Amino acid sequence: MLLDNKTAVIYGGGGSIGGAMARAFAAEGARVFLAGRTQDKLDQVAADIRAANGLAETAVVDALDESAVDDYVDSVAAQAGRIDISANVISTNALFGPLLQMSADDFAQSLASIAKTFLITTKAAARHMTKQGSGVILHFGGTDDVPMPNMGNVQIGFNLVESMRRQWGCELGPSGVRLVTLRTGGIPETMPDAEEIAPMKQQMVDATHLKRTATLADVGNVAAFVASDRARTMTTTQVNISCGALVD
């Protein structure tokens, strides 16, 4: 198995992306610790993993609370012996619309929250990973070189995370810690099944070269590979799984 004897912490583990990663990690042998704000959602993912004979544990954790995150990660490390994988895929405050019409306070607060949670969770993982000389920190979203109107803080937030990822990569690399972002261009499965959303989903498909988009299962499978030792040469970079929608 790709992740046999590995320990993974996933913030937002009850969500669609976090759940997909958690299921794939567990299927590849990892012991998965799911953190989030809603116990019921965490329990649903954990139940799926356990039904497939995987190992999963849950905890309600506020990823914007530095003390709570530090205590949680320390407890996981004490219980499991190490932290091998850390992924932060919590929901952030997406503000869509023209920047010209956006509240400065709302905009600044949203970006501050993004920066804060990624700094907190990365620091918590890095404290343990640098001591053990290995570890993988995964991000999700990536950059898009073709701006789109009315995206508000969404792509700007992704770019902020990527800038932090580059800085963390050069600082943690000498200690054997890798940082990688998964870049998808959008996953229709994560969007509401509503009539008004259907055209947007089709646009995502039409924009790809393969005429299909990445699925949640694709995200989990690629994340498991990237987090494994088989991808040990990959760090401070993005992995493009957009089916050709985002051309490098």
C-alpha positions as CSV (number, residue, x, y, z in Angstrom):
1,M,0.0,0.0,0.0
2,L,1.2,3.5,-0.8
3,L,0.6,4.9,2.7
4,D,1.1,1.9,4.9
5,N,1.9,3.0,8.5
6,K,1.5,6.7,7.6
7,T,-0.5,9.1,9.8
8,A,-2.6,11.7,8.1
9,V,-4.4,14.8,9.5
10,I,-7.1,16.4,7.4
11,Y,-8.7,19.7,8.4
12,G,-12.1,19.8,6.7
13,G,-12.2,16.1,6.7
14,G,-16.0,16.0,6.7
15,G,-16.2,17.9,3.4
16,S,-16.3,16.6,-0.1
17,I,-12.6,17.2,-0.9
18,G,-11.4,16.3,2.6
19,G,-13.5,13.2,2.6
20,A,-12.2,12.1,-0.8
21,M,-8.6,12.5,0.4
22,A,-9.4,10.7,3.7
23,R,-11.0,7.7,2.0
24,A,-8.1,7.4,-0.5
25,F,-5.5,7.7,2.3
26,A,-7.1,5.1,4.4
27,A,-7.6,2.7,1.4
28,E,-3.8,3.0,0.9
29,G,-3.1,2.0,4.5
30,A,-2.9,5.4,6.3
31,R,-4.3,6.0,9.8
32,V,-6.5,9.1,9.2
33,F,-7.4,11.8,11.7
34,L,-10.3,13.9,10.6
35,A,-10.7,17.4,12.0
36,G,-13.5,19.8,11.3
37,R,-16.3,21.9,12.8
38,T,-19.3,19.5,12.3
39,Q,-19.2,16.2,14.1
40,D,-21.9,14.5,12.0
41,K,-20.0,15.1,8.7
42,L,-16.8,13.8,10.2
43,D,-18.6,10.7,11.5
44,Q,-20.0,10.0,8.1
45,V,-16.6,9.9,6.5
46,A,-15.1,7.9,9.3
47,A,-18.0,5.4,9.0
48,D,-17.2,4.9,5.3
49,I,-13.5,4.4,6.1
50,R,-14.2,1.9,8.9
51,A,-16.7,0.0,6.7
52,A,-13.9,-0.6,4.3
53,N,-11.6,-1.8,7.1
54,G,-9.7,1.5,7.3
55,L,-8.6,3.4,10.4
56,A,-10.2,6.8,11.1
57,E,-10.7,9.0,14.1
58,T,-12.5,12.3,14.4
59,A,-12.3,15.5,16.4
60,V,-14.1,18.9,16.4
61,V,-11.3,21.4,15.9
62,D,-11.4,25.1,14.9
63,A,-8.6,25.5,12.3
64,L,-8.5,29.2,13.1
65,D,-7.6,28.6,16.7
66,E,-3.9,28.2,17.1
67,S,-3.9,26.8,20.6
68,A,-6.6,24.2,19.7
69,V,-4.8,23.1,16.5
70,D,-1.4,22.8,18.4
71,D,-3.0,20.7,21.1
72,Y,-4.8,18.5,18.6
73,V,-1.7,17.9,16.5
74,D,0.4,17.2,19.6
75,S,-2.2,14.7,20.8
76,V,-2.3,12.9,17.4
77,A,1.5,12.7,17.4
78,A,1.5,11.3,20.9
79,Q,-1.1,8.7,20.0
80,A,0.2,7.7,16.5
81,G,3.9,8.4,17.1
82,R,4.3,10.8,14.1
83,I,2.6,13.1,11.6
84,D,3.3,12.2,8.0
85,I,0.6,14.1,6.1
86,S,-1.2,17.3,6.8
87,A,-3.9,18.7,4.5
88,N,-6.0,21.8,5.1
89,V,-9.2,21.8,2.9
90,I,-11.5,23.7,5.2
91,S,-14.3,25.9,3.7
92,T,-13.3,29.5,3.5
93,N,-15.5,32.6,3.1
94,A,-15.8,32.9,-0.7
95,L,-16.8,36.3,-1.9
96,F,-17.9,36.4,-5.5
97,G,-18.6,39.5,-7.5
98,P,-16.7,42.5,-8.9
99,L,-14.0,43.9,-6.7
100,L,-15.3,47.4,-7.4
101,Q,-18.4,46.5,-5.4
102,M,-16.8,44.6,-2.6
103,S,-16.6,45.8,1.0
104,A,-12.9,46.4,1.9
105,D,-13.5,45.1,5.4
106,D,-15.1,41.9,4.2
107,F,-12.4,41.4,1.6
108,A,-9.5,41.9,4.0
109,Q,-11.1,39.7,6.7
110,S,-11.6,36.8,4.3
111,L,-8.0,36.9,3.2
112,A,-6.8,37.2,6.8
113,S,-8.7,34.1,7.7
114,I,-7.2,32.1,4.8
115,A,-3.7,33.2,5.7
116,K,-4.2,32.5,9.4
117,T,-5.5,29.0,9.1
118,F,-2.8,27.9,6.6
119,L,-0.1,29.4,8.8
120,I,-1.5,27.7,11.9
121,T,-2.0,24.3,10.5
122,T,1.3,24.3,8.6
123,K,3.3,25.4,11.7
124,A,1.6,22.7,13.8
125,A,2.6,19.9,11.3
126,A,6.0,21.3,10.6
127,R,7.0,21.2,14.3
128,H,6.7,17.4,14.2
129,M,7.8,16.8,10.6
130,T,11.1,18.7,10.9
131,K,12.0,16.7,14.0
132,Q,11.3,13.4,12.2
133,G,13.0,14.5,9.0
134,S,10.0,13.9,6.7
135,G,6.4,14.8,6.0
136,V,4.1,16.1,3.3
137,I,1.8,19.1,3.5
138,L,-0.9,19.2,0.9
139,H,-2.8,22.2,-0.4
140,F,-5.8,22.3,-2.8
141,G,-6.8,24.9,-5.4
142,G,-3.7,26.3,-7.1
143,T,-3.2,29.3,-9.3
144,D,-4.9,30.2,-12.6
145,D,-2.9,32.3,-15.1
146,V,-6.2,33.4,-16.8
147,P,-8.2,35.7,-14.5
148,M,-12.0,35.5,-14.7
149,P,-14.3,38.4,-13.8
150,N,-16.5,38.3,-10.7
151,M,-14.3,35.8,-8.9
152,G,-13.9,38.2,-6.0
153,N,-11.5,36.8,-3.4
154,V,-11.5,33.2,-4.6
155,Q,-8.6,33.1,-6.9
156,I,-6.8,35.7,-4.9
157,G,-7.1,33.5,-1.9
158,F,-5.7,30.5,-3.8
159,N,-2.8,32.7,-4.9
160,L,-2.2,33.7,-1.3
161,V,-2.0,30.1,-0.3
162,E,0.4,29.3,-3.1
163,S,2.7,32.2,-2.2
164,M,2.8,30.8,1.4
165,R,3.4,27.3,-0.1
166,R,6.5,28.5,-2.0
167,Q,7.9,30.2,1.1
168,W,7.2,27.1,3.3
169,G,8.8,24.9,0.7
170,C,12.2,26.6,0.7
171,E,12.2,26.8,4.5
172,L,11.1,23.2,5.3
173,G,12.8,21.4,2.4
174,P,16.2,21.0,4.1
175,S,14.3,19.1,6.9
176,G,12.8,16.7,4.4
177,V,9.3,18.2,4.4
178,R,7.5,18.4,1.0
179,L,4.7,20.9,0.0
180,V,2.5,20.2,-3.0
181,T,-0.8,21.7,-4.3
182,L,-3.4,19.8,-6.3
183,R,-4.9,22.0,-9.1
184,T,-8.1,20.9,-10.6
185,G,-9.9,23.7,-12.4
186,G,-13.1,22.8,-10.7
187,I,-15.0,19.6,-9.7
188,P,-18.7,19.5,-10.7
189,E,-19.4,16.9,-8.0
190,T,-18.8,19.5,-5.3
191,M,-21.4,21.9,-6.8
192,P,-25.2,21.9,-6.1
193,D,-27.4,19.7,-8.3
194,A,-29.5,22.6,-9.4
195,E,-30.8,23.6,-12.8
196,E,-29.2,27.0,-12.8
197,I,-25.8,25.4,-12.0
198,A,-25.9,22.9,-14.8
199,P,-24.6,25.4,-17.5
200,M,-21.6,26.2,-15.3
201,K,-20.8,22.5,-14.8
202,Q,-21.0,22.0,-18.6
203,Q,-18.6,24.9,-19.1
204,M,-16.1,23.1,-16.9
205,V,-16.3,20.0,-19.0
206,D,-16.1,21.9,-22.3
207,A,-13.0,23.7,-21.1
208,T,-11.1,20.5,-20.7
209,H,-9.1,18.7,-23.4
210,L,-10.4,15.3,-22.3
211,K,-14.0,16.4,-22.2
212,R,-14.4,15.3,-18.7
213,T,-13.4,16.8,-15.4
214,A,-11.6,15.4,-12.4
215,T,-13.8,13.5,-10.0
216,L,-13.6,13.4,-6.2
217,A,-12.1,9.9,-6.6
218,D,-9.4,11.3,-8.9
219,V,-8.6,13.9,-6.3
220,G,-8.2,11.3,-3.6
221,N,-6.1,8.9,-5.7
222,V,-3.7,11.6,-6.8
223,A,-3.4,13.0,-3.3
224,A,-2.5,9.6,-2.0
225,F,0.2,9.2,-4.6
226,V,1.6,12.7,-4.0
227,A,1.6,12.0,-0.2
228,S,3.5,8.7,-0.7
229,D,7.2,8.0,-0.9
230,R,6.9,7.3,-4.6
231,A,6.5,11.1,-5.1
232,R,9.4,11.9,-2.9
233,T,11.0,14.1,-5.6
234,M,8.0,16.4,-5.8
235,T,7.9,19.6,-3.7
236,T,7.1,23.3,-3.9
237,T,5.0,22.7,-6.9
238,Q,1.5,22.1,-8.3
239,V,0.1,18.9,-9.7
240,N,-2.3,19.6,-12.5
241,I,-5.2,17.3,-12.6
242,S,-7.5,19.6,-14.6
243,C,-7.9,17.2,-17.6
244,G,-6.3,19.9,-19.8
245,A,-8.5,22.8,-18.7
246,L,-5.5,24.6,-17.2
247,V,-2.6,24.4,-19.6
248,D,0.9,24.6,-18.2
